[in-house]
Amino acid sequence: MSEAKLMHGSCADQMVDVVVNAANRNLWAGGGICGVIFQKAGMDELSEACSQYQTPLKDGSAVITPAFHMHNAKAIIHAVGPDFNVKANAFQELYEAYYHALVVLKENHYHSIAFPLISAGIFGGSLSDPAAESAKQFCRAYKSFTQEYPAYDIDAILCAFTSEEYYCAKRAFLSQGMSVS
């Protein structure tokens, strides 16, 4: 049976099949959770694996690489969230980043996944509540995926790094009819 939960912490620290990187369109090492994941996986190895993809990727797309030196995961899915500084109404692309990451998870026969709040940091732009919007799109994508693939069990964790992000994401989770433990 599939389950989604919200937790306060870093996706890079979760014991899961797949950790999701909030990736930029060129799959370069960046700041925030992207930088953390590159450091944990191994900068050189992950950069080389990412360079095998033709970039720039479209907002909303997702690709997979090995996790290399991350001992808590088998793979990394790089989900390209939109930059709300550039495109203020990119809600569909944000939904697609979450949804396509779940599809890539299934295509690679994995069942557990930990997400950061995609496009809630520097890509949050002028959104009044980027953490809540990101959590809302995660919920939409999770519901769509589990309706489309009801026989494929997944355990999805959405990780809110700061207390403020967790509080905002929790409100969005509850407003989407999702339970919070």
C-alpha positions in Angstrom: 0.0 0.0 0.0 1.4 3.4 -1.0 2.0 6.1 1.6 3.0 9.7 1.6 4.2 11.6 4.6 5.7 15.0 5.5 8.7 15.2 7.8 10.9 17.9 9.2 14.5 17.2 8.0 16.7 16.7 5.0 15.8 14.4 2.1 19.6 13.7 1.7 19.6 11.9 5.1 16.6 9.6 4.6 17.1 5.8 4.2 15.2 5.3 0.8 15.8 3.8 -2.6 15.9 7.2 -4.2 16.7 10.7 -3.0 15.4 13.6 -5.2 17.7 16.5 -6.1 16.0 19.9 -6.7 18.0 20.2 -9.9 18.7 23.2 -12.2 18.1 22.8 -15.9 21.8 22.1 -16.6 22.2 19.5 -13.8 25.1 21.5 -12.3 26.0 21.4 -8.7 24.2 24.2 -7.0 23.4 25.6 -3.6 20.9 24.4 -1.0 19.9 20.7 -1.1 21.4 20.4 -4.6 24.9 21.2 -3.2 24.4 18.9 -0.3 23.5 16.0 -2.5 26.4 16.6 -4.8 28.8 16.7 -1.8 27.3 13.5 -0.3 27.3 11.6 -3.6 30.7 12.8 -4.7 31.1 15.9 -6.7 33.2 14.4 -9.5 31.2 11.2 -9.9 27.8 12.9 -9.8 28.9 15.7 -12.1 30.2 13.2 -14.6 26.9 11.2 -14.5 24.9 14.4 -14.9 27.0 15.5 -17.9 25.8 12.4 -19.8 22.3 14.0 -20.2 21.7 16.6 -22.9 21.0 19.8 -21.2 19.3 22.2 -20.6 16.4 20.0 -19.5 12.9 21.3 -19.5 11.2 22.5 -16.3 9.2 19.6 -14.9 11.4 16.9 -16.2 13.3 14.3 -14.2 16.3 12.1 -14.8 18.2 9.5 -12.8 21.8 8.8 -11.8 23.5 6.4 -9.4 23.8 7.7 -5.8 27.6 6.9 -5.7 28.8 7.6 -2.2 25.4 8.2 -0.6 25.0 5.2 1.6 21.4 5.9 2.4 20.1 5.7 -1.2 20.6 3.6 -4.4 19.9 6.4 -6.9 19.3 10.1 -7.3 16.5 11.5 -9.3 17.1 15.0 -10.5 13.8 16.8 -10.8 13.9 20.2 -12.5 11.7 22.6 -10.7 10.7 25.9 -12.3 12.2 29.2 -11.3 9.3 31.3 -10.1 11.7 34.4 -10.4 11.5 33.8 -14.2 8.0 32.3 -14.6 5.6 33.5 -11.9 2.8 31.0 -12.7 4.8 27.8 -13.3 2.6 25.7 -11.1 2.1 23.0 -13.8 5.8 22.6 -14.2 6.2 22.2 -10.4 3.6 19.5 -10.4 5.3 17.8 -13.3 8.7 17.8 -11.5 7.2 15.8 -8.7 5.1 13.6 -11.0 7.9 12.8 -13.4 10.2 11.9 -10.5 7.6 9.3 -9.4 7.4 7.9 -12.9 11.2 7.6 -13.1 11.1 5.9 -9.7 8.6 3.3 -11.1 10.5 2.9 -14.4 13.6 1.9 -12.4 11.7 -0.5 -10.1 12.3 1.5 -6.9 9.6 2.0 -4.2 10.8 4.5 -1.7 11.6 8.1 -2.3 12.5 11.3 -0.4 11.8 14.7 -1.9 12.9 18.2 -0.9 10.5 21.0 -1.3 11.2 21.7 -5.0 11.3 25.3 -6.1 10.7 26.5 -2.5 14.2 28.0 -2.0 15.9 30.4 -4.3 13.6 29.3 -7.1 10.6 30.4 -5.0 10.6 33.8 -6.5 7.8 36.1 -5.5 5.5 33.3 -4.3 3.9 34.3 -1.0 4.4 30.8 0.5 6.8 28.7 -1.6 6.9 25.8 0.8 3.1 25.5 0.9 2.9 25.7 -2.9 5.5 23.1 -3.3 3.8 20.8 -0.8 0.5 21.3 -2.6 2.0 20.2 -5.9 3.7 17.2 -4.3 0.3 16.1 -3.0 -1.4 16.6 -6.4 1.4 14.6 -8.1 1.3 11.8 -5.5 -2.5 11.5 -5.8 -2.3 11.4 -9.6 0.5 8.8 -9.6 -1.2 6.5 -7.2 -4.5 6.8 -9.1 -2.8 6.0 -12.4 -0.7 3.2 -11.0 -2.8 1.8 -8.1 -0.9 -1.6 -8.0 2.6 0.0 -7.7 3.4 0.7 -4.0 5.5 3.6 -3.2 6.6 5.3 0.1 7.0 9.0 -0.6 8.5 11.4 2.0 8.3 15.1 1.5 11.1 16.7 3.6 10.8 20.3 4.9 14.2 21.4 6.1 13.4 24.4 8.3 10.7 24.6 11.0 9.0 27.4 9.1 8.9 25.3 5.9 7.5 22.4 7.8 4.7 24.5 9.3 3.8 25.9 5.9 4.0 22.5 4.2 1.9 20.9 6.9 -0.9 23.4 6.4 -0.8 22.6 2.6 -0.7 18.9 3.3 -3.8 19.0 5.5 -5.6 21.3 3.0 -5.0 18.6 0.3 -6.6 16.0 2.5 -3.3 14.3 3.3 -2.5 13.1 6.8 0.5 14.3 8.8 2.0 12.1 11.5 
